[in-house]
Amino acid sequence: MIEYLMEAARLAGHILREGYGKTQSIEEKGRATDLVTATDKASEAAVRAYLAKNFPDHAILGEEEGHSGDKNAEWTWFVDPLDGTTSFAHGVPFFSPCIALAKRGEIVAGVVYEPLRDEMFAAESGSGATLNGQKIVVTETADLGRALLATGFPYRIAENPNKTLEMFCAVGPHARGIRRMGSAGLDLAYIACGRMDGYWETLLQPWDCAAGCLLVREAGGRTSDFKGGTHDIHGLETLATNGAIHEALMERIRIGQDASFRLP
């Protein structure tokens, strides 16, 4: 199935490359921070058409068009046609399509494709993770103070949901650095290939994290919620690391959740 995921991601990636840097029709999905472009819609439509043609009995859950097919289907595809829409809309070159496949609710394959650099991150359950066909593994960094981390802020950041800002403040001084680049899929892929050591975010959607979290696990890393429990792609919390810094990062997140922070 991985070949179909990669082909679908390349199809989406071609549309993103064609649209990047050009004037876009941009809409706000309820708030100024939550955008959708014509390219988002075109990308998802193309992926849906491709999947429907090849797998007519499968269900699809996508960011822009929601759920199609039988919700009780054995197979479900999770499609984010453009992860990093805000960056894309502003001409920042950090975005990707993310596609994952679940069998009876378990993610069994996933890809994250960076179209401008032509980097295809792919993973199959039990078969490891690759970048353009070459095996990738997480880092061995064991000291949080030497770790490069990534995070993301939800669209409701002005409301500081789930103490987003407190967690950032609690983690920041204890890591080598934190990057906030705007694509959960690529953040997770970068952990899988050793460019980053850890990542956390709240309020992700299944299509945001399903493929990336599988990449991390198949590359030897660890995923969980903020308390160390099993990660749920439908849940509110995503924590992913190389494994070695997992407990330390989780402790800093806990400190942030217990803190009190007043917005200016």
JOPEMO-V349599 format. One line per field, one symbol per residue. phi: phi as a letter, one per 30 degrees, with the letter a starting at -180 (. if undefined). A space follows every 50 residues. Layout:
BEGIN
phi->???
END
This chain:
BEGIN
phi->.dddddddddddddddddddicecdcccdjaddccbcddedddddddddd ddddbdcddbbbdccicbiddcddcbccbcdadjeddedciddbaadbbb bcchicdcaabbbcddchcccbbbeicibbbhicdbbddceccedccccb abcddcedchdhhedddddddedcbdabcbcjbeededdddecjdbcaab acidceddcdddddedddcjcbbaddcjdedcdcdcbbbbbdjdcedddd dddddddddbbcdd
END
